[in-house]
C-alpha cells in the first residue's frame, strides 16, 4: 500500500442515552471501523476525538451479529485500535491546523451531543474556511445543523447532501425518539438532500463536503474523502 502523509481527525460522540427510552446508544461500530481502516491501510494518520475524551460509547446494537462486517470483525480483534479508541482526545483541545480533514462517524449519539457542541461547530467552520474537507456518514450529517457559513447563513444551504433517511429511521422505530430527523433537518436548512434505496451505499460530494446516507455507505464515504485529499494535495 502507498503511504499517505495526511492527518485526518475522526470525531465520535460521547452521548450514550437513547432519548427517554432507558436504552443505550453511542457511535455505530461499522461507521467508525470501516472508514478507519480505509485511512489506516493507506498510511493515513488518524486521531480520534470526542467531546468528553476517553472511551466513547459504542451503540450496543451495532455489535449484534446482524450488523457484523469484515471491518467490525477486524475491529473486534484489533487490540491496538481498541486501546487507541479508549483514549480519544478532548474535542476542545483539537487544533484544526494539525489536520487535513475531519470525518464524523454516525450512530444516534451525535444527534444529542455533537449537533449542539460548540467546539464541534467551530471546528467544522474552521475546517471549511481553511479549504479542508469535511465528511460525515449516516446520522452524523446532523452535526452540520448549527454550522454557519462566514456570512452567517446555514452551512448546508444550497449544498448537495445526504444522511440517514426518514424511512430508515422508521425502519429502526426511532422516529419518535430522536431529537430530529436528519433528512428533514437537512432539507429544512436548505440543503439539496438526496437519497437512494434504504440501506444501500450512497455518497454525495459537493466540493469539500462529503456525506454518506447510512452504515453501508461508510466505507465509500471514506474512500471518497481519501480521493479528495489526494486531489487537493496534487494541486
TATANOR-V239186 format. One line per field, one symbol per residue. phi: phi as a letter, one per 40 degrees, with the letter a starting at -180 (. if undefined). psi: psi as a letter, one per 20 degrees, with the letter a starting at -180 (. if undefined). burial: + if it has 9 or more other ideal C-beta (glycine too) atoms within 8 Angstrom, else -. A space follows every 50 residues. Layout:
phi->???
psi->???
burial->???
This chain:
phi->.cccccbbcbbbcbcbbcfbcgccaiccddcccccdcdccccgccbbbba dcggcccccdccccdcbcbdcccccdbbccccccccbcccdcccbdccbc abbbcchcddccbcdbcdccccdcccdcccgbcbbabgccdcccdbcbcd cgccdcdgccaaidcdccccccfbdcbccacddccccccgcccaabddgc cabbbbgcbbbbcadcccccccccccccdcccccc
psi->qppqjqoppppqqjpjpmcjiirqabqpghiggghghgghijjpppppqq girboqppohhiiqhhjqrhghhgghjnhghhhghilqqphiipohiiqi rqpoqbrhghhgghhjohhgghggghgghjkqqpqqqdihihiigjpqrh jirpgipiqprrrprhhhhhhjljhigqhrpgggghghijqmprraqpiq pppppncjppqqhrhiigghghhhggggggghii.
burial->---+-++++++++++--+-----+++++++++++++++++-+++-+++++ +-+--++++--++---+-+-+++++-----++--+--++++--+-+--++ +++++++++++++++-+-+++-++++++---++++++++++++++-+++- ---++++-++++++++-++----++--+-++++++++-+-+-++-----+ +++++--++++++++-++++++++++-+++-++--
